[in-house]
Amino acid sequence: MNREYYKWFSHHLQREMELLVFGHAGRAVIFFPTRMARFYDYENWGIIASLSAQIENGELQVFCVDSIDGESFYNEDVFPSARIDRHLQYEKYLLEEVLLLIYEKNHGDYIETAGCSMGAYHAINLAMKYPWLFKKAVGISGRYDLTDNIGDFKDLLNGFHSDEVYFNMPAQYMANLSDDRLLSAVRNMEIILAVGETDPFLKGNQQLSSLLWEKGIPNQFHTWKSNAHRPHYWRKMAPLYI
């Protein structure tokens, strides 16, 4: 399996960023890490190995990007407005730096987003905001409104609300989306949501899936037995959905 490591100084983030690329051709996948995880964790957890047949056959080329969640949503040392601002800088890094690498390395026209846990939030949010750039979005064990209090998972913005927050919570902005151009682009994407039946995020996944259907947006919704919020399950889910 082709494996490449990249590291460069991001002008949008003003820090060095790293990522791994697996594969040589096929659908380009931006694979977001889990909560506070790193770009190499999916490889260490055997999730990349679970995709090895598709990668080696040239069906998938996986770009495992790094996370800065510790500087954005999970940075309790700064005011919530600074957290969302840092997230938007990360978004620019993805759109204006990572996508350039994908265009350079991958000669197809098919780009998808995917992620597990917090990575699912990033995958679904980026694809919903910029649907003309992506053909598919996969959210596994995801949470799609970070301002909700769900069991032990608290509101990551401490009750703070702003336009920037609203337009980065898919469960919020999709409910009121009426722009025909954007809706058409989202409808053209393949959207897959998968979650465990005892996962605390189950209800939010059900609500997002229903909301998308109400907007005429087809999507697949898969429920797994138990919590299914662990690498053991993601190794089984990734080949089915990504």
Backbone torsions as a table, in degrees:
resi	resn	phi	psi	omega
1	MET	NA	129.1	176.8
2	ASN	-67.3	130.9	-179.1
3	ARG	-135.6	126.2	-179.1
4	GLU	-131.9	140.7	179.8
5	TYR	-111.0	134.5	179.1
6	TYR	-128.6	143.6	176.8
7	LYS	-148.7	129.0	176.0
8	TRP	-151.1	164.4	178.2
9	PHE	-84.0	118.9	-179.9
10	SER	-85.2	122.2	178.7
11	HIS	-72.1	-26.8	178.8
12	HIS	-74.2	-33.7	-177.6
13	LEU	-101.6	-13.2	-178.4
14	GLN	56.1	45.2	177.0
15	ARG	-164.1	163.1	176.9
16	GLU	-76.3	141.5	178.2
17	MET	-127.2	146.7	-178.1
18	GLU	-123.8	156.4	173.0
19	LEU	-159.7	163.1	176.6
20	LEU	-120.7	143.4	176.4
21	VAL	-119.5	129.3	178.2
22	PHE	-119.0	126.3	177.8
23	GLY	106.2	171.0	-174.7
24	HIS	-123.8	-13.4	-176.5
25	ALA	-166.7	176.3	176.7
26	GLY	102.1	-165.6	179.2
27	ARG	-63.6	127.2	179.3
28	ALA	-82.6	126.7	-177.0
29	VAL	-118.4	119.7	169.1
30	ILE	-85.1	111.1	-173.2
31	PHE	-106.6	109.1	-175.4
32	PHE	-87.3	138.1	-179.1
33	PRO	-74.0	166.9	179.4
34	THR	-75.2	-178.6	-176.4
35	ARG	-54.4	120.3	176.0
36	MET	61.2	15.8	-178.5
37	ALA	-89.5	-178.5	-174.9
38	ARG	-121.3	170.3	-175.3
39	PHE	-66.3	-19.1	-177.7
40	TYR	-97.0	-3.3	-173.5
41	ASP	-68.2	-37.4	179.7
42	TYR	-63.8	-33.4	175.0
43	GLU	-69.0	-46.9	-178.6
44	ASN	-63.0	-32.6	-178.6
45	TRP	-84.3	-0.2	178.6
46	GLY	82.2	8.6	-178.8
47	ILE	-74.9	-37.2	174.2
48	ILE	-64.2	-40.3	177.9
49	ALA	-60.7	-34.7	179.1
50	SER	-66.9	-19.7	178.7
51	LEU	-100.3	6.1	-169.5
52	SER	-59.6	-38.9	-179.1
53	ALA	-62.1	-45.1	179.5
54	GLN	-67.5	-35.1	-179.9
55	ILE	-70.6	-47.2	-177.3
56	GLU	-69.3	-27.1	177.6
57	ASN	-79.2	-2.9	-179.7
58	GLY	79.8	18.3	177.5
59	GLU	-85.2	-31.6	-177.1
60	LEU	-131.2	142.4	167.7
61	GLN	-126.9	113.1	-169.5
62	VAL	-103.1	125.8	178.5
63	PHE	-107.2	101.5	-179.0
64	CYS	-86.3	100.4	-177.0
65	VAL	-85.6	163.2	178.2
66	ASP	-89.6	169.3	-179.9
67	SER	-115.3	150.6	169.9
68	ILE	-124.5	28.0	-177.6
69	ASP	-57.3	-29.6	177.8
70	GLY	-67.9	-17.5	177.4
71	GLU	-100.7	-10.4	-178.1
72	SER	-117.5	-98.7	-171.2
73	PHE	-62.7	-29.5	-177.7
74	TYR	-101.8	13.6	179.9
75	ASN	-93.3	91.5	-177.3
76	GLU	-78.9	-1.5	178.8
77	ASP	-83.0	-8.0	-179.7
78	VAL	-124.5	159.6	180.0
79	PHE	-65.8	148.8	-178.1
80	PRO	-52.6	-33.9	178.9
81	SER	-63.1	-34.2	177.5
82	ALA	-70.9	-31.6	178.6
83	ARG	-65.6	-46.1	-179.0
84	ILE	-70.7	-32.3	175.9
85	ASP	-63.1	-40.3	179.2
86	ARG	-66.7	-38.0	176.3
87	HIS	-60.6	-41.1	-179.8
88	LEU	-66.7	-29.8	173.1
89	GLN	-66.2	-39.4	176.3
90	TYR	-62.6	-40.2	177.7
91	GLU	-60.0	-42.7	178.1
92	LYS	-64.4	-37.9	176.1
93	TYR	-58.3	-44.2	179.9
94	LEU	-64.7	-48.0	-173.9
95	LEU	-73.7	-34.3	-172.1
96	GLU	-108.8	-7.0	178.4
97	GLU	-123.7	-53.4	-179.1
98	VAL	-66.2	-43.2	179.5
99	LEU	-62.0	-33.1	177.0
100	LEU	-63.1	-40.3	177.0
101	LEU	-64.3	-41.2	179.4
102	ILE	-62.4	-44.3	178.5
103	TYR	-61.5	-32.7	179.5
104	GLU	-74.8	-40.0	-173.6
105	LYS	-89.0	-27.6	-173.3
106	ASN	-117.8	127.3	-174.0
107	HIS	-100.5	11.5	176.0
108	GLY	-91.2	-173.3	179.9
109	ASP	-124.2	24.4	-175.7
110	TYR	-120.4	111.3	177.3
111	ILE	-123.0	134.2	177.2
112	GLU	-128.9	161.4	175.4
113	THR	-115.0	148.6	179.1
114	ALA	-155.5	156.1	177.4
115	GLY	-176.5	160.1	177.2
116	CYS	-116.0	143.9	179.0
117	SER	57.9	-124.9	179.4
118	MET	-60.4	-29.3	177.0
119	GLY	-63.5	-29.9	177.3
120	ALA	-66.0	-39.4	175.6
121	TYR	-56.3	-51.1	-178.1
122	HIS	-60.7	-41.8	-178.0
123	ALA	-63.9	-47.8	-178.2
124	ILE	-70.9	-41.8	-178.9
125	ASN	-62.8	-46.6	-178.1
126	LEU	-63.9	-43.0	-178.3
127	ALA	-68.5	-38.2	179.8
128	MET	-69.3	-33.2	179.9
129	LYS	-76.8	-31.8	-176.0
130	TYR	-130.2	58.6	-172.1
131	PRO	-65.4	-21.3	179.3
132	TRP	-71.3	-13.3	-179.7
133	LEU	-91.1	-17.3	-169.9
134	PHE	-127.8	150.2	179.2
135	LYS	-102.2	-16.9	-174.1
136	LYS	-157.0	148.5	176.4
137	ALA	-139.9	130.7	-177.5
138	VAL	-124.8	121.4	176.7
139	GLY	-117.5	118.5	-178.5
140	ILE	-114.9	122.8	179.2
141	SER	58.0	41.0	-170.8
142	GLY	-95.3	164.2	175.7
143	ARG	-126.4	122.7	-168.4
144	TYR	-113.5	8.1	168.4
145	ASP	-141.2	100.7	-174.8
146	LEU	-75.8	-2.7	178.4
147	THR	-94.0	-4.0	177.3
148	ASP	-78.2	149.9	168.5
149	ASN	-100.7	115.4	-175.8
150	ILE	-128.5	99.7	-180.0
151	GLY	58.6	-123.2	179.4
152	ASP	-80.0	-4.5	-177.5
153	PHE	-97.7	108.3	-174.1
154	LYS	-89.0	167.8	173.0
155	ASP	-59.9	117.0	-176.1
156	LEU	-75.8	-4.9	179.8
157	LEU	-120.0	14.5	170.8
158	ASN	51.9	40.3	178.0
159	GLY	81.7	-0.5	-179.9
160	PHE	-75.2	136.6	178.3
161	HIS	-131.7	142.3	176.8
162	SER	-161.7	171.6	175.9
163	ASP	-59.8	-38.9	-178.9
164	GLU	-63.8	-39.7	177.3
165	VAL	-66.1	-50.4	-178.4
166	TYR	-54.2	-46.7	-175.4
167	PHE	-81.6	13.0	172.7
168	ASN	-126.9	15.2	175.0
169	MET	-118.6	97.8	-174.8
170	PRO	-51.7	-37.9	-179.1
171	ALA	-66.5	-19.3	178.4
172	GLN	-91.8	-57.4	-171.7
173	TYR	-73.2	-27.3	178.4
174	MET	-67.1	-27.1	-178.7
175	ALA	-64.3	-28.8	-176.0
176	ASN	-112.9	7.9	-178.1
177	LEU	-68.4	124.9	-179.5
178	SER	-129.4	-3.2	-179.9
179	ASP	-67.0	114.6	-175.9
180	ASP	-60.9	-36.2	-179.4
181	ARG	-65.0	-45.7	179.4
182	LEU	-67.3	-43.8	179.6
183	LEU	-60.6	-40.6	178.7
184	SER	-62.5	-41.2	-180.0
185	ALA	-66.3	-40.9	178.1
186	VAL	-64.9	-39.7	179.8
187	ARG	-63.9	-24.4	-179.9
188	ASN	-82.5	-9.6	178.0
189	MET	-85.4	151.0	167.3
190	GLU	-87.4	125.6	-176.3
191	ILE	-122.4	126.3	-179.2
192	ILE	-127.9	128.0	174.3
193	LEU	-119.5	133.0	178.1
194	ALA	-138.2	139.0	-174.6
195	VAL	-159.4	154.4	178.7
196	GLY	-77.9	151.9	-175.9
197	GLU	-69.8	-19.3	175.7
198	THR	-112.7	10.4	175.6
199	ASP	-65.7	135.0	177.8
200	PRO	-61.0	-16.8	179.7
201	PHE	-92.0	4.4	-177.7
202	LEU	-55.3	-50.3	-176.2
203	LYS	-60.1	-42.0	179.0
204	GLY	-63.6	-36.4	176.6
205	ASN	-66.5	-42.9	178.5
206	GLN	-61.8	-42.2	-179.1
207	GLN	-66.4	-41.1	179.5
208	LEU	-65.9	-42.9	178.8
209	SER	-60.1	-45.3	179.4
210	SER	-63.9	-40.3	179.2
211	LEU	-61.5	-42.5	178.9
212	LEU	-63.4	-43.1	178.3
213	TRP	-61.9	-38.2	178.4
214	GLU	-62.0	-28.8	178.2
215	LYS	-88.9	6.4	-178.8
216	GLY	74.4	25.7	-178.3
217	ILE	-104.9	107.8	179.2
218	PRO	-62.4	143.5	175.5
219	ASN	-157.7	154.2	176.0
220	GLN	-100.1	136.2	178.2
221	PHE	-126.5	122.0	-176.4
222	HIS	-123.2	130.3	177.8
223	THR	-110.4	130.2	179.3
224	TRP	-106.1	154.0	177.4
225	LYS	-64.8	148.7	178.1
226	SER	64.7	-159.9	-177.2
227	ASN	-73.0	-39.9	176.5
228	ALA	54.7	29.1	-176.9
229	HIS	-112.4	51.7	-177.3
230	ARG	-146.4	156.3	177.6
231	PRO	-54.0	-33.0	178.9
232	HIS	-55.3	-41.1	179.2
233	TYR	-79.9	-39.2	-177.7
234	TRP	-63.4	-29.6	176.3
235	ARG	-63.3	-30.6	178.2
236	LYS	-83.9	-33.8	-175.1
237	MET	-77.9	-38.6	-174.7
238	ALA	-54.8	-49.2	-179.3
239	PRO	-65.2	-26.1	-179.4
240	LEU	-75.9	-35.2	-169.1
241	TYR	-111.3	-31.7	-178.1
242	ILE	-80.4	NA	NA
